[in-house]
């Protein structure tokens, strides 16, 4: 009987299940849009029961599409968006709706802790600057705004750990997700009561699940979840990983040579090394899925999620007219009509969050009467790339070298014109992988290693990841983009004083 690995990816906008054979070939995919609930500005939530049903639905659909015998699925791997918060109650039900990583309700906690020294004290233990979407900030917000909620919690979960709990009935806190939560001491690689005390959330100490590794067998499919999904009861489920680890594994980031960029809902920019960067120059250190490595990360919700907004709000009839085709094909053709030298409005990709000020908002700057939606689309492509470059420059300063290549995943990697823009803007060669779903592929690679089908995750990645030929930066284009990037940074600086006043107005309307 042929062997398959199932990868389950719970992203910010879609839930996906994909099957891979032992060579890494994707043999089937099923996906479903996952509804986000926005009850107030800056709030992004998800119904946890609906989320579980979405996972069941895509797994059943995948099995139906492929006709694969569930007995041939050797194991299940999971990944999901990091940060955010999913709470399971003492009554055996979700405590409240889950909170996604695009949520920005706790931005004032981030600012206040930075101002009063709390973040600095916590950084000595966690090796992370606080983000508004991290569990530490969200738990503090819940403490102050939803009294009694903390006392109702049985388990504090990340996104994919909640899904694995529903599949296996076993509560685990997998290290790649929780080492980026602000709750762990990266030096001891354990939860730390002192961190909880600093943030005033000691009440959740007993609700932190037992830790597990990415490649640990963290449970098995239960009879109930087998009935719900169509999987075979007893199928092993690994700990899984934060989706940015999974994508890095899928593009064969298994040593310190190359940099991974993920252009999805979030702008993820990362590399791995043997020691964390502890001087504060980078936003976050976390534990990588490969033992012995730390993931050095610069990220923000400023990437291709902005492109999805553009489609929904400004291209609805284009998406509808695409019918059997793809709106993305139309957009790529539009973007190709321009050269790097052409002036586009400067787009700040801050629709849900910002990497310069938590109060900053998105904007098109420099629009004139000659500009069309095609110009605005090209501006979105370029502005998202500039936001990635903002993070890349911080990473390179900590890395000390521009050697190696960028391995690109996410929506931009599926677009040749956008991949070329990334190469030109970053001034570095860019490679992609053949897999349509890199997050799910990383899960499959991890399952193959966890089950002993390969001697190590690095060997599994080398065998199952098919990296493309590099796209090289073009010198003249890079010169143009250097000038445009300078305009991008100047626009941000000029608006710096606007954001506090705008936030004061918004608060006054609440």
C-alpha positions as CSV (number, residue, x, y, z in Angstrom):
1,X,0.0,0.0,0.0
2,X,1.3,3.4,-0.9
3,X,2.1,5.8,2.0
4,X,0.9,9.3,2.4
5,X,1.4,12.2,4.8
6,X,-1.5,14.6,5.6
7,X,-0.6,18.3,6.2
8,X,-3.3,20.5,7.9
9,X,-2.7,24.3,7.7
10,X,-5.0,26.7,9.6
11,X,-4.0,30.2,8.2
12,X,-5.4,33.6,8.8
13,X,-8.0,33.4,6.0
14,X,-8.2,29.7,4.8
15,X,-8.1,26.2,6.2
16,X,-6.3,23.7,4.0
17,X,-5.6,20.0,4.0
18,X,-3.2,18.5,1.6
19,X,-1.9,15.0,0.9
20,X,1.7,14.3,-0.1
21,X,3.5,11.1,-1.1
22,X,6.9,10.1,0.2
23,X,8.6,12.1,-2.6
24,X,6.9,15.3,-1.5
25,X,4.5,15.4,-4.5
26,X,1.2,17.0,-3.6
27,X,-1.5,14.5,-4.6
28,X,-4.5,16.3,-3.3
29,X,-5.7,19.6,-1.8
30,X,-9.0,20.8,-0.2
31,X,-9.5,24.2,1.3
32,X,-12.2,26.4,2.7
33,X,-12.5,30.1,3.5
34,X,-12.5,30.6,7.3
35,X,-14.7,33.4,8.4
36,X,-13.2,36.2,10.4
37,X,-15.4,38.2,12.8
38,X,-14.6,41.8,13.4
39,X,-16.9,43.1,16.2
40,X,-14.9,46.3,16.6
41,X,-12.1,48.2,14.9
42,X,-8.8,46.3,15.4
43,X,-10.7,43.1,16.6
44,X,-10.3,40.0,14.5
45,X,-11.9,36.8,15.9
46,X,-13.0,33.3,14.9
47,X,-15.7,31.0,16.2
48,X,-13.8,28.1,17.5
49,X,-16.5,25.5,16.9
50,X,-16.9,26.6,13.3
51,X,-13.1,26.5,13.0
52,X,-13.1,22.8,14.1
53,X,-15.9,22.0,11.6
54,X,-14.0,23.7,8.8
55,X,-11.0,21.3,9.6
56,X,-13.3,18.3,9.6
57,X,-14.8,19.5,6.3
58,X,-11.6,19.9,4.4
59,X,-10.2,16.6,5.6
60,X,-13.3,14.8,4.5
61,X,-13.3,16.7,1.1
62,X,-9.6,15.7,0.6
63,X,-10.3,12.1,1.2
64,X,-13.3,12.2,-1.2
65,X,-11.4,14.0,-3.9
66,X,-8.3,11.7,-3.8
67,X,-10.0,8.4,-3.0
68,X,-7.1,7.6,-0.8
69,X,-7.6,4.9,1.8
70,X,-7.4,6.5,5.3
71,X,-5.3,3.4,6.3
72,X,-2.5,4.6,3.9
73,X,-2.1,7.9,5.7
74,X,0.9,7.3,7.9
75,X,0.5,10.4,10.0
76,X,-0.9,13.9,10.4
77,X,1.1,17.1,10.7
78,X,-0.4,20.5,11.6
79,X,0.6,24.1,11.3
80,X,-1.3,27.3,11.9
81,X,-0.9,31.0,12.3
82,X,1.1,32.0,15.3
83,X,0.3,34.6,18.0
84,X,-3.4,35.0,18.6
85,X,-5.2,33.1,21.4
86,X,-7.6,30.1,21.6
87,X,-9.0,29.3,25.0
88,X,-10.6,26.1,26.1
89,X,-12.8,26.2,29.2
90,X,-13.1,24.2,32.3
91,X,-16.7,23.3,31.2
92,X,-15.3,21.5,28.1
93,X,-16.2,24.2,25.6
94,X,-14.4,27.2,24.1
95,X,-14.3,30.1,26.6
96,X,-14.9,32.7,23.9
97,X,-14.2,33.2,20.3
98,X,-10.6,32.7,19.2
99,X,-8.4,35.7,18.5
100,X,-6.4,35.8,15.3
101,X,-2.9,37.2,14.8
102,X,-4.2,40.1,12.8
103,X,-6.0,41.4,15.9
104,X,-4.6,44.7,17.2
105,X,-6.9,45.4,20.2
106,X,-4.0,45.2,22.7
107,X,-1.8,47.8,21.0
108,X,-1.8,50.1,24.1
109,X,-0.4,47.3,26.2
110,X,2.5,47.0,23.8
111,X,3.1,50.7,23.9
112,X,2.7,51.0,27.7
113,X,5.0,48.1,28.5
114,X,7.6,49.5,26.2
115,X,7.4,52.9,27.9
116,X,7.4,51.7,31.6
117,X,10.2,49.1,31.2
118,X,8.1,46.0,31.5
119,X,9.0,44.9,28.0
120,X,12.8,45.3,28.7
121,X,12.5,43.2,31.9
122,X,10.6,40.5,30.0
123,X,13.0,40.6,27.1
124,X,15.8,39.4,29.3
125,X,13.9,36.2,29.7
126,X,11.8,35.8,26.6
127,X,14.2,37.4,24.0
128,X,11.2,39.0,22.4
129,X,9.8,42.5,21.9
130,X,6.1,42.5,22.8
131,X,3.5,42.5,20.0
132,X,-0.1,43.4,20.5
133,X,-1.2,40.0,19.0
134,X,0.8,37.9,21.4
135,X,-0.9,35.9,24.1
136,X,0.7,37.9,26.8
137,X,-0.9,41.1,25.6
138,X,-4.3,39.5,24.7
139,X,-4.5,37.8,28.1
140,X,-3.8,41.1,29.8
141,X,-6.5,42.8,27.7
142,X,-9.0,40.0,28.6
143,X,-8.1,40.4,32.3
144,X,-9.0,44.1,32.1
145,X,-11.9,44.0,29.7
146,X,-13.7,40.7,30.2
147,X,-13.6,40.1,34.0
148,X,-13.7,36.5,35.1
149,X,-12.6,35.1,31.8
150,X,-9.1,34.1,33.0
151,X,-10.5,32.0,35.8
152,X,-12.7,30.1,33.3
153,X,-9.7,28.8,31.3
154,X,-8.7,25.2,31.4
155,X,-6.1,25.4,28.5
156,X,-4.4,28.2,26.7
157,X,-3.8,27.1,23.1
158,X,-2.3,28.4,19.9
159,X,-4.3,28.0,16.7
160,X,-2.9,24.6,15.6
161,X,-2.6,23.3,19.2
162,X,-6.4,23.8,19.6
163,X,-7.0,21.8,16.3
164,X,-4.7,19.0,17.5
165,X,-6.5,18.9,20.8
166,X,-9.8,18.4,19.0
167,X,-8.2,15.6,16.9
168,X,-6.5,13.7,19.7
169,X,-8.1,14.8,23.0
170,X,-4.5,15.5,24.3
171,X,-3.6,19.1,25.4
172,X,-0.1,20.1,24.4
173,X,1.8,23.3,24.0
174,X,4.2,22.9,21.0
175,X,7.4,24.7,21.4
176,X,7.7,26.7,18.1
177,X,4.3,28.4,18.8
178,X,4.7,28.9,22.5
179,X,8.3,30.1,22.3
180,X,6.9,33.0,20.3
181,X,4.0,33.7,22.7
182,X,5.9,35.8,25.2
183,X,5.1,33.3,27.9
184,X,8.3,31.2,27.7
185,X,11.8,31.7,29.0
186,X,14.0,31.1,25.9
187,X,17.1,30.4,28.0
188,X,15.4,27.6,30.0
189,X,13.0,26.7,27.2
190,X,10.2,26.5,29.8
191,X,7.3,28.6,30.9
192,X,8.3,31.1,33.4
193,X,6.2,32.4,36.4
194,X,8.3,35.6,36.5
195,X,7.2,36.5,32.9
196,X,3.5,36.0,33.9
197,X,4.1,38.2,37.0
198,X,5.6,41.0,35.0
199,X,2.5,41.1,32.7
200,X,0.0,40.6,35.5
201,X,-1.4,37.3,34.1
202,X,-0.4,34.8,36.8
203,X,-3.9,33.5,36.9
204,X,-3.3,31.4,33.7
205,X,-0.2,29.5,35.0
206,X,-2.1,26.2,35.6
207,X,-3.8,26.6,32.2
208,X,-0.5,26.3,30.2
209,X,-0.4,22.8,28.7
210,X,2.5,20.4,28.9
211,X,5.2,21.3,26.3
212,X,6.0,19.1,23.3
213,X,8.3,19.2,20.3
214,X,7.4,19.7,16.7
215,X,8.3,16.1,15.8
216,X,6.9,14.4,18.9
217,X,4.0,12.1,18.5
218,X,1.6,14.3,20.5
219,X,-1.5,12.0,20.3
220,X,-3.6,9.9,18.0
221,X,-6.8,10.3,16.1
222,X,-9.7,9.5,18.5
223,X,-12.8,7.6,17.6
224,X,-14.9,10.8,17.7
225,X,-12.5,12.8,15.5
226,X,-12.3,9.8,13.1
227,X,-16.0,9.8,12.7
228,X,-15.9,13.6,12.1
229,X,-13.0,13.6,9.6
230,X,-12.9,10.2,7.9
231,X,-9.4,9.6,9.2
232,X,-8.5,6.2,10.8
233,X,-8.7,6.1,14.6
234,X,-5.2,5.6,16.0
235,X,-3.4,7.5,13.2
236,X,-0.5,9.4,14.8
237,X,-0.5,13.1,15.0
238,X,2.7,15.0,15.6
239,X,3.2,18.2,17.6
240,X,3.4,20.2,14.4
241,X,4.6,23.8,14.3
242,X,4.0,27.5,13.8
243,X,3.3,28.0,10.1
244,X,6.4,30.1,9.5
245,X,8.5,27.2,10.7
246,X,6.6,24.8,8.4
247,X,7.1,27.1,5.4
248,X,10.8,27.4,6.2
249,X,11.1,23.6,6.4
250,X,9.2,23.3,3.1
251,X,11.6,25.6,1.3
252,X,14.5,23.6,2.8
253,X,15.7,26.2,5.3
254,X,17.7,23.7,7.4
255,X,20.9,25.5,7.9
256,X,22.2,29.1,8.2
257,X,22.9,29.7,4.5
258,X,19.6,31.2,3.3
259,X,16.7,33.5,4.4
260,X,13.0,32.6,4.3
261,X,10.4,35.2,3.3
262,X,6.7,34.4,3.5
263,X,4.3,36.8,1.8
264,X,1.0,35.7,3.2
265,X,-1.4,37.4,5.6
266,X,1.8,38.4,7.4
267,X,5.1,39.6,6.2
268,X,7.4,37.0,7.6
269,X,11.2,37.3,7.3
270,X,13.5,34.9,9.1
271,X,16.7,32.9,9.3
272,X,18.0,30.3,11.7
273,X,21.1,30.2,13.8
274,X,22.5,28.3,16.8
275,X,22.2,31.2,19.3
276,X,19.4,33.8,19.8
277,X,20.0,37.5,19.0
278,X,19.8,39.0,22.5
279,X,20.8,42.7,21.9
280,X,17.3,43.8,20.9
281,X,18.1,44.5,17.3
282,X,15.5,42.0,16.0
283,X,11.9,41.7,16.9
284,X,11.7,38.1,18.0
285,X,13.7,34.9,18.7
286,X,11.9,31.6,19.0
287,X,12.7,27.9,19.0
288,X,12.9,26.5,15.5
289,X,11.4,23.1,14.7
290,X,14.9,21.7,14.1
291,X,16.5,20.9,17.5
292,X,19.5,23.1,18.3
293,X,18.3,26.1,16.2
294,X,16.6,29.4,17.0
295,X,14.4,31.2,14.5
296,X,15.3,34.9,14.2
297,X,12.2,36.7,13.0
298,X,11.1,40.1,11.8
299,X,7.4,40.2,11.0
300,X,4.1,42.2,10.8
301,X,0.7,41.8,9.3
302,X,1.6,43.9,6.4
303,X,1.9,41.5,3.5
304,X,-0.4,39.8,1.0
305,X,-3.4,40.2,3.2
306,X,-3.5,43.7,1.8
307,X,-3.7,42.3,-1.6
308,X,-6.8,40.2,-0.6
309,X,-8.5,43.4,0.6
310,X,-7.7,45.1,-2.7
311,X,-9.5,42.2,-4.5
312,X,-12.5,42.3,-2.3
313,X,-13.0,46.0,-2.2
314,X,-11.7,47.3,-5.5
315,X,-11.8,44.3,-7.9
316,X,-15.1,42.5,-7.2
317,X,-16.3,42.5,-10.8
318,X,-12.9,41.4,-12.0
319,X,-12.9,38.5,-9.6
320,X,-16.5,37.6,-10.7
321,X,-15.6,37.8,-14.4
322,X,-12.6,35.6,-14.0
323,X,-15.0,32.6,-13.5
324,X,-13.0,29.5,-14.3
325,X,-9.8,31.5,-14.6
326,X,-8.1,33.4,-11.8
327,X,-8.3,37.0,-10.7
328,X,-4.6,36.7,-9.8
329,X,-3.8,36.0,-13.4
330,X,-5.6,39.2,-14.4
331,X,-3.8,41.1,-11.6
332,X,-0.4,39.8,-12.7
333,X,-1.1,40.9,-16.3
334,X,-2.0,44.3,-15.0
335,X,1.2,44.5,-12.9
336,X,3.3,43.5,-15.9
337,X,2.1,46.6,-17.9
338,X,4.5,48.8,-15.8
339,X,8.2,49.0,-15.5
340,X,10.1,49.5,-12.2
341,X,10.9,53.0,-13.2
342,X,7.3,54.0,-13.6
343,X,6.0,56.2,-10.8
344,X,3.3,54.6,-8.7
345,X,1.5,55.9,-5.6
346,X,3.3,54.9,-2.5
347,X,1.2,52.3,-0.7
348,X,1.6,51.8,3.0
349,X,0.3,48.2,3.6
350,X,-1.0,48.8,7.1
351,X,-4.7,47.8,6.7
352,X,-4.7,45.5,9.8
353,X,-1.4,46.4,11.5
354,X,1.9,48.2,11.0
355,X,5.6,47.6,11.6
356,X,6.3,51.3,12.3
357,X,3.6,52.4,14.8
358,X,0.8,50.2,16.2
359,X,-1.6,53.1,15.4
360,X,-0.5,53.6,11.8
361,X,-3.1,53.1,9.0
362,X,-2.9,52.1,5.3
363,X,-2.6,54.8,2.6
364,X,-2.1,55.5,-1.1
365,X,0.2,58.6,-1.3
366,X,0.7,60.5,-4.5
367,X,-2.5,59.6,-6.4
368,X,-3.3,61.8,-9.3
369,X,-6.1,61.9,-11.9
370,X,-4.2,59.7,-14.4
371,X,-3.9,56.8,-12.0
372,X,-6.2,53.8,-12.4
373,X,-6.8,50.6,-10.5
374,X,-3.9,49.1,-12.4
375,X,-1.5,51.7,-11.0
376,X,-2.9,51.1,-7.5
377,X,-2.5,47.3,-7.9
378,X,1.2,47.7,-8.9
379,X,1.6,50.1,-5.9
380,X,0.2,47.3,-3.6
381,X,2.7,44.8,-5.0
382,X,5.6,47.2,-4.5
383,X,4.4,48.5,-1.1
384,X,4.2,45.0,0.3
385,X,7.7,44.2,-1.0
386,X,9.0,47.4,0.6
387,X,7.5,46.3,4.0
388,X,9.4,43.1,3.6
389,X,12.5,45.0,2.9
390,X,12.0,47.1,6.0
391,X,12.2,43.8,8.0
392,X,15.0,42.3,5.9
393,X,17.3,45.2,6.6
394,X,16.9,44.6,10.3
395,X,17.6,40.9,9.8
396,X,20.7,41.6,7.7
397,X,22.1,43.9,10.4
398,X,21.9,41.1,12.9
399,X,23.1,38.4,10.5
400,X,26.1,40.4,9.4
401,X,26.0,39.1,5.8
402,X,24.0,39.3,2.6
403,X,25.2,35.9,1.5
404,X,22.8,33.2,0.5
405,X,19.4,33.5,-1.2
406,X,15.9,34.4,-0.3
407,X,13.5,31.4,-0.3
408,X,10.0,32.9,-1.0
409,X,6.7,31.3,0.0
410,X,3.1,32.5,0.2
411,X,1.0,34.3,-2.4
412,X,3.8,36.4,-3.9
413,X,5.7,33.2,-4.7
414,X,2.9,32.1,-7.1
415,X,3.3,35.2,-9.2
416,X,6.4,35.5,-11.5
417,X,6.0,39.3,-11.8
418,X,5.8,39.7,-8.0
419,X,8.7,37.3,-7.4
420,X,10.8,39.4,-9.8
421,X,9.7,42.6,-7.8
422,X,10.9,40.9,-4.6
423,X,14.3,40.1,-6.1
424,X,14.7,43.6,-7.5
425,X,13.6,45.3,-4.2
426,X,15.7,43.1,-1.9
427,X,18.7,43.1,-4.2
428,X,19.1,39.3,-3.6
429,X,18.3,36.2,-5.7
430,X,14.9,34.7,-4.9
431,X,14.0,31.0,-5.1
432,X,10.6,29.4,-4.7
433,X,9.4,25.8,-4.4
434,X,7.1,23.7,-6.6
435,X,4.6,22.9,-3.9
436,X,1.3,24.8,-4.1
437,X,0.9,24.7,-0.3
438,X,4.2,25.2,1.4
439,X,2.8,25.2,4.9
440,X,1.2,21.8,4.4
441,X,4.3,20.5,2.7
442,X,6.4,21.4,5.8
443,X,4.0,19.4,7.9
444,X,4.4,16.4,5.6
445,X,8.2,16.7,5.8
446,X,8.0,16.8,9.6
447,X,5.7,13.7,9.7
448,X,8.1,11.8,7.5
449,X,11.0,12.6,9.9
450,X,8.9,12.0,13.0
451,X,8.0,8.5,11.8
452,X,11.6,7.6,10.9
453,X,11.0,7.5,7.2
454,X,14.0,9.8,6.9
455,X,16.9,10.0,9.4
456,X,16.4,13.7,10.1
457,X,14.1,16.6,9.2
458,X,17.0,18.0,7.1
459,X,17.2,14.8,5.1
460,X,13.4,14.8,4.7
461,X,13.4,18.4,3.5
462,X,16.3,17.7,1.0
463,X,14.3,14.7,-0.4
464,X,10.8,16.3,-0.5
465,X,11.4,20.0,-1.2
466,X,11.9,20.9,-4.9
467,X,13.5,24.4,-5.1
468,X,13.2,26.4,-8.3
469,X,15.9,28.1,-10.3
470,X,16.8,31.5,-8.8
471,X,15.3,34.7,-10.0
472,X,18.1,37.3,-10.0
473,X,17.7,41.0,-9.2
474,X,18.1,43.3,-12.3
475,X,20.6,46.1,-11.6
476,X,18.7,48.9,-13.2
477,X,15.4,47.8,-11.6
478,X,17.1,47.6,-8.2
479,X,18.4,51.2,-8.6
480,X,14.8,52.4,-9.3
481,X,13.5,50.5,-6.3
482,X,16.1,51.9,-4.0
483,X,14.8,55.4,-4.9
484,X,11.2,54.2,-4.5
485,X,12.0,52.6,-1.1
486,X,13.5,55.9,0.0
487,X,10.2,57.6,-0.9
488,X,8.3,54.8,1.0
489,X,10.4,55.5,4.2
490,X,10.0,59.3,3.8
491,X,6.2,58.9,3.5
492,X,6.2,57.0,6.8
493,X,8.3,59.6,8.5
494,X,6.2,62.5,7.3
495,X,3.0,60.8,8.7
496,X,4.6,59.9,12.0
497,X,2.8,62.7,13.9
498,X,-0.6,62.0,12.3
499,X,-1.2,58.5,13.9
500,X,-1.6,59.6,17.5
501,X,-4.0,62.4,16.6
502,X,-6.0,60.0,14.3
503,X,-6.1,57.4,17.1
504,X,-7.4,60.1,19.6
505,X,-10.2,60.9,17.2
506,X,-11.1,57.2,16.7
507,X,-11.1,56.7,20.5
508,X,-13.3,59.7,20.9
509,X,-15.9,58.1,18.6
510,X,-15.9,54.8,20.6
